[in-house]
Amino acid sequence: MQSPRMKLWLVLVLILFTHIKASATDVVVKDVLRTLDGLRKIHEDVTAKVQMAMRDAEQGDKLIEAVYFAKDLDDTFLMVMTKPESEKGNGYLKSGKNFWMYRRNTRTFQHVGRSESISGTDANAGDFEAPKYELQYTAAKEPDGKERVSEELLSKVPVYKIEIVSSVPDVDYPKKILWVRQDNYLPLKEQSFSLSGTLMNTQYYLKYSEINGHYIAVKQLVVDEFEKGNKTLWDITDISFKKLPDETFSKAYLENLSK
């Protein structure tokens, strides 16, 4: 005979499973975005190596390597390039609402936005900050007020296709379409559009690593849809959660790393 506690646990599991497997008509976009952010928020300091393999239709192939530091609770990160020699010492710093790009040859910082390209690749500064879909976006709606959500198969995986639009001005792109798994809401594909509705890029989340109940997209492919033939494949490796001193996330520290 099952105990009352066991019965209650089974009921809770059934409720959770039913919510996740809901049909598109039952899906509430705000709940999906909140879950998505929660799954990918680490709540710890992070150190990792980042490798970005870029293919440019005109300039050919380029391989960039960097060291990445992040303090997830403060939504702060610092990245410094280690390869190739032409990029070595250049970096990016995000602190509060400020993004800076640092150039070693001039030893200067320039204020940039979330859409700033990382060393000419198809990855941008916004890709490396803590996820905040719920705070920055809301559901796009049909004329009758219905949220734009549908069910599809993506590489044989059941997904929800969700269209969202920015609810704040400071975003990398004002409109996005997400393809999220129906079983856990993790994104598998994302398309970003300009204010005029032009498709700018398509991002594929190729591999996730689950760490302490949270997920890191360790392999991604970003395809430039505006300048055809350009794409960037990036990998995140050697992930550590060792606590970092506050001074790591400062202009002085980035300058010191660049020497």
Number of C-alpha atoms within 10 A of each C-alpha: 5 7 8 9 9 11 12 12 12 12 12 12 12 11 11 11 13 12 14 15 16 13 14 19 12 10 19 14 21 16 12 21 25 16 17 21 21 16 18 20 20 22 15 16 19 18 22 17 19 23 21 23 19 25 19 19 12 8 9 9 13 14 15 22 19 22 18 20 24 27 25 17 12 13 18 22 26 25 27 24 25 21 15 13 9 12 18 20 24 25 27 24 25 26 17 10 10 12 21 21 20 22 18 18 12 7 12 13 18 10 13 16 18 20 16 20 15 20 18 13 23 26 26 18 23 19 14 19 19 20 21 16 19 20 14 18 21 19 22 20 14 10 7 6 8 11 20 17 25 15 17 17 13 15 8 7 13 16 25 24 22 24 22 24 18 20 16 11 9 13 16 19 18 20 24 22 19 21 25 25 22 24 16 15 21 23 20 21 21 19 20 20 19 14 10 8 11 12 16 15 22 20 22 18 17 16 13 16 13 12 11 7 10 15 19 17 19 17 19 21 21 23 23 20 17 11 12 11 12 21 24 23 21 23 17 19 13 9 16 13 15 10 12 15 9 8 10 16 20 15 20 11 12 22 19 9 17 19 9
